[in-house]
Amino acid sequence: MIPDSVVIERIVITSLGTVPIRLMFMPLAHASQRWEVFATLSKGGLLFIPRSSEFLFDDLKAVKPTDIMATPRVWQELYHMFTTELDQ
């Protein structure tokens, strides 16, 4: 879980560039998620698990991932949450 008051500093290594920061959306049973975990950790990156789908936008704001890999369902959920925020 990510606390509401999370403070994350981006780690920059001059020879390697920015270390990957990722928010894990999919279960570890998914092959793509396991690969993402391996690839991120092998580069010295940081992994975070969202609290739940209702806090997804808040967790994205807190973590500020360097890239996002997700299934179409997650993209639909993000789009729905985004358009709901715009309507308010």
C-alpha positions in Angstrom: 0.0 0.0 0.0 1.1 3.5 -0.7 0.5 6.0 2.2 -1.3 9.2 1.3 1.8 11.2 2.4 4.2 9.3 0.3 7.3 11.2 -0.9 9.3 9.6 -3.7 12.5 11.0 -5.0 13.4 10.1 -8.5 16.8 8.4 -8.6 19.0 9.5 -11.4 22.1 7.6 -12.3 24.2 9.6 -14.8 25.5 6.6 -16.7 22.2 4.7 -16.9 19.6 7.5 -17.0 16.4 7.4 -14.9 15.7 4.3 -12.9 12.3 2.8 -13.8 9.4 3.5 -11.4 6.3 1.4 -12.0 2.9 1.0 -10.4 1.8 -2.7 -10.8 -1.8 -3.0 -12.0 -1.9 -6.7 -13.0 -1.7 -9.8 -10.8 1.6 -11.6 -10.6 -0.1 -14.6 -12.2 -0.1 -12.6 -15.5 3.1 -13.4 -17.5 3.5 -9.8 -18.6 3.4 -8.6 -15.0 6.0 -11.1 -13.9 8.2 -9.9 -16.8 7.7 -6.3 -15.8 8.7 -7.1 -12.2 11.9 -8.9 -13.4 12.8 -6.1 -15.9 12.2 -3.3 -13.3 14.1 -4.9 -10.5 17.0 -6.0 -12.7 17.5 -2.3 -13.6 17.4 -1.3 -9.9 13.9 0.2 -10.3 11.1 0.7 -7.9 7.7 -1.2 -7.8 4.6 0.0 -6.1 1.2 -1.8 -5.7 -1.9 0.4 -5.9 -4.3 0.4 -2.9 -7.4 -0.4 -5.1 -8.9 0.6 -8.4 -10.8 3.5 -6.7 -7.5 5.1 -5.6 -5.7 4.5 -8.9 -5.5 8.2 -9.9 -4.2 9.1 -6.4 -1.6 6.4 -6.5 -0.5 7.4 -10.0 -0.1 11.0 -8.7 1.9 9.9 -5.7 4.2 7.4 -7.5 4.7 9.3 -10.8 5.7 6.1 -12.7 8.2 6.5 -15.6 6.1 4.3 -17.8 2.9 2.3 -17.6 2.2 -1.2 -18.9 -1.5 -2.2 -18.5 -4.2 -4.3 -20.0 -7.0 -2.7 -22.0 -9.4 -3.0 -19.0 -7.0 -0.8 -16.9 -6.8 1.8 -19.7 -10.6 1.9 -19.9 -10.8 2.4 -16.1 -8.2 5.2 -16.3 -10.1 6.8 -19.1 -13.4 6.6 -17.2 -11.8 8.1 -14.1 -10.2 10.9 -16.1 -13.4 11.9 -17.8 -15.3 11.7 -14.5 -12.7 14.1 -13.0 -13.1 16.5 -16.0 -16.9 16.5 -15.6 -16.7 17.7 -12.0 
